[in-house]
């Protein structure tokens, strides 16, 4: 009898009520594994949170729904149902210390009580009335975002904000605005090129994807939009030929997240600013992952380490944000300069149905006040120092394994040596099965982007788990991290393939 039929028989059994300390609506429908012994895996004290076995409630739940989902992700088998602070719980009541923060989204932690209260109040007041009308919160958010940005010493010419629903949308707006500025300067349309850099990540929509020169992401959807050029990150000498009179915009992350937690040099950012000024191009800083105090300053480009030895630090004409801006509520922002951009954007040039809705804007308005708190930023530095010190100790304990520690604040990358780079997925799996969630970035890099509210004791626990995971991570499986879902989707044993993959693989966004 196939596993599909076995699992379908188990589903009704999984719908019994189980009361637990972290009970959720899902758990009220699907029984916790604590109510019945998990088959197929023996208890292992070194792995307190082993991934659910093939005959577990979690896998049955996933199997029941997998055929209805477009298979764009390879996920491990735990199903997250509840969060609080720096912890997540899965359907089977296993607790995980979350050093991913929803990929740098939940900077104030999971289910923050103040945010929860605001969401409830606004949901009972007004969710949506469209951009045909003003609402009370989109203007308040925009005004305060400009004020806090200027007060922080970042983006000196920040003037106006376009509110959208995501980071990709914020970058799409930035690209469109840069093109509009270029068209204003040269109505012929010749000034239309956008420059971005290798190892960047700006989103998955076609404009943002065209600015993300990663063959893995671009190749299936080629050709990309015309007019995009790519350069080498932190290479100053190339800029004279890379950025020309045809360039309308340059988009860059002051700290690359997905590409491996690479930090721009002050010289590179200053040279970008200078070259953009020379040719009349718009400089866009994508701070979707590294901004909003994650680096320890309100905006990463204003971090002291990115200030040049002499002269002014580089400031952008456009600044994009999302992720932490909503702490889980979808919202993005494109901040524009009053001197170089705002005057070129007219009514009708851009729009959004949901962007700027009262719920998202009220939540974001609350969040930016808290993320701008100097005490929070000071604590980010202290926590960063603790983590980096712990990483350095691991570097000594495991010589030849860790080659570099990169990043600022609480966006940090642990680069493994070339020999050990293939072990990244094993270490991530080992950490998860020991109660901690981490993710990868770039080639052979482990990324740490925990909630900014995480405690120092929790970080010490994280370092212990990381040490165990490096030391005890299982041998690498031969199954590749990527495989062709289309090949297996129509196979009768599709579910078995998916479940086997869950057991073997972890993923990067």
Buried (B, 14 or more C-beta within 10 A) or exposed (E): EEBBEEBEEBBEEBEEEBEBEBBBEBBBBBBBBEBBEBEEBEEEEEBEBBBBBBBBBBBBBBBBEBEEEEBEEBBBBBBBBBBBBBBBBBBBBBBBBBBBBBBBBBBBBBBBEEBEEBBEEBEEEBEEEEBEEEBEBBBBBBEBBBEBBBEBBBBBBBBBBBBBBBBBBBBBBBBBBBBBBBBBBBEEEEBBBBBBBBBBBBBBBEBBBBBBBBEEBBEEEEEBEEBBBBBEBBBBEEBEEBBBBBBBBBBBBBBBBBBBBBBBBBEBBBBBBBBBEEBBBBBBBBBBBBBBBBBBBBBBBBBEEBBBEEEEBBBBBBBBBBBBBBBBBBBBBBBBBEEBBBBBBEEEEBEBEBBBBBBBBBBBBBBBEBBBEEEBBEBBBEBBEBBBEBBEEBBEEBEEBBBBBBBBBBBBBBBBBEEBBEBBBBBBBBBBBBBBBBBBBBBBBBBBBBBBBBEEEBBEBBBEBBBBBBEBBEEEBEEEBEEEBEEBEEEEEBBBBBBBBBBBBBBBB
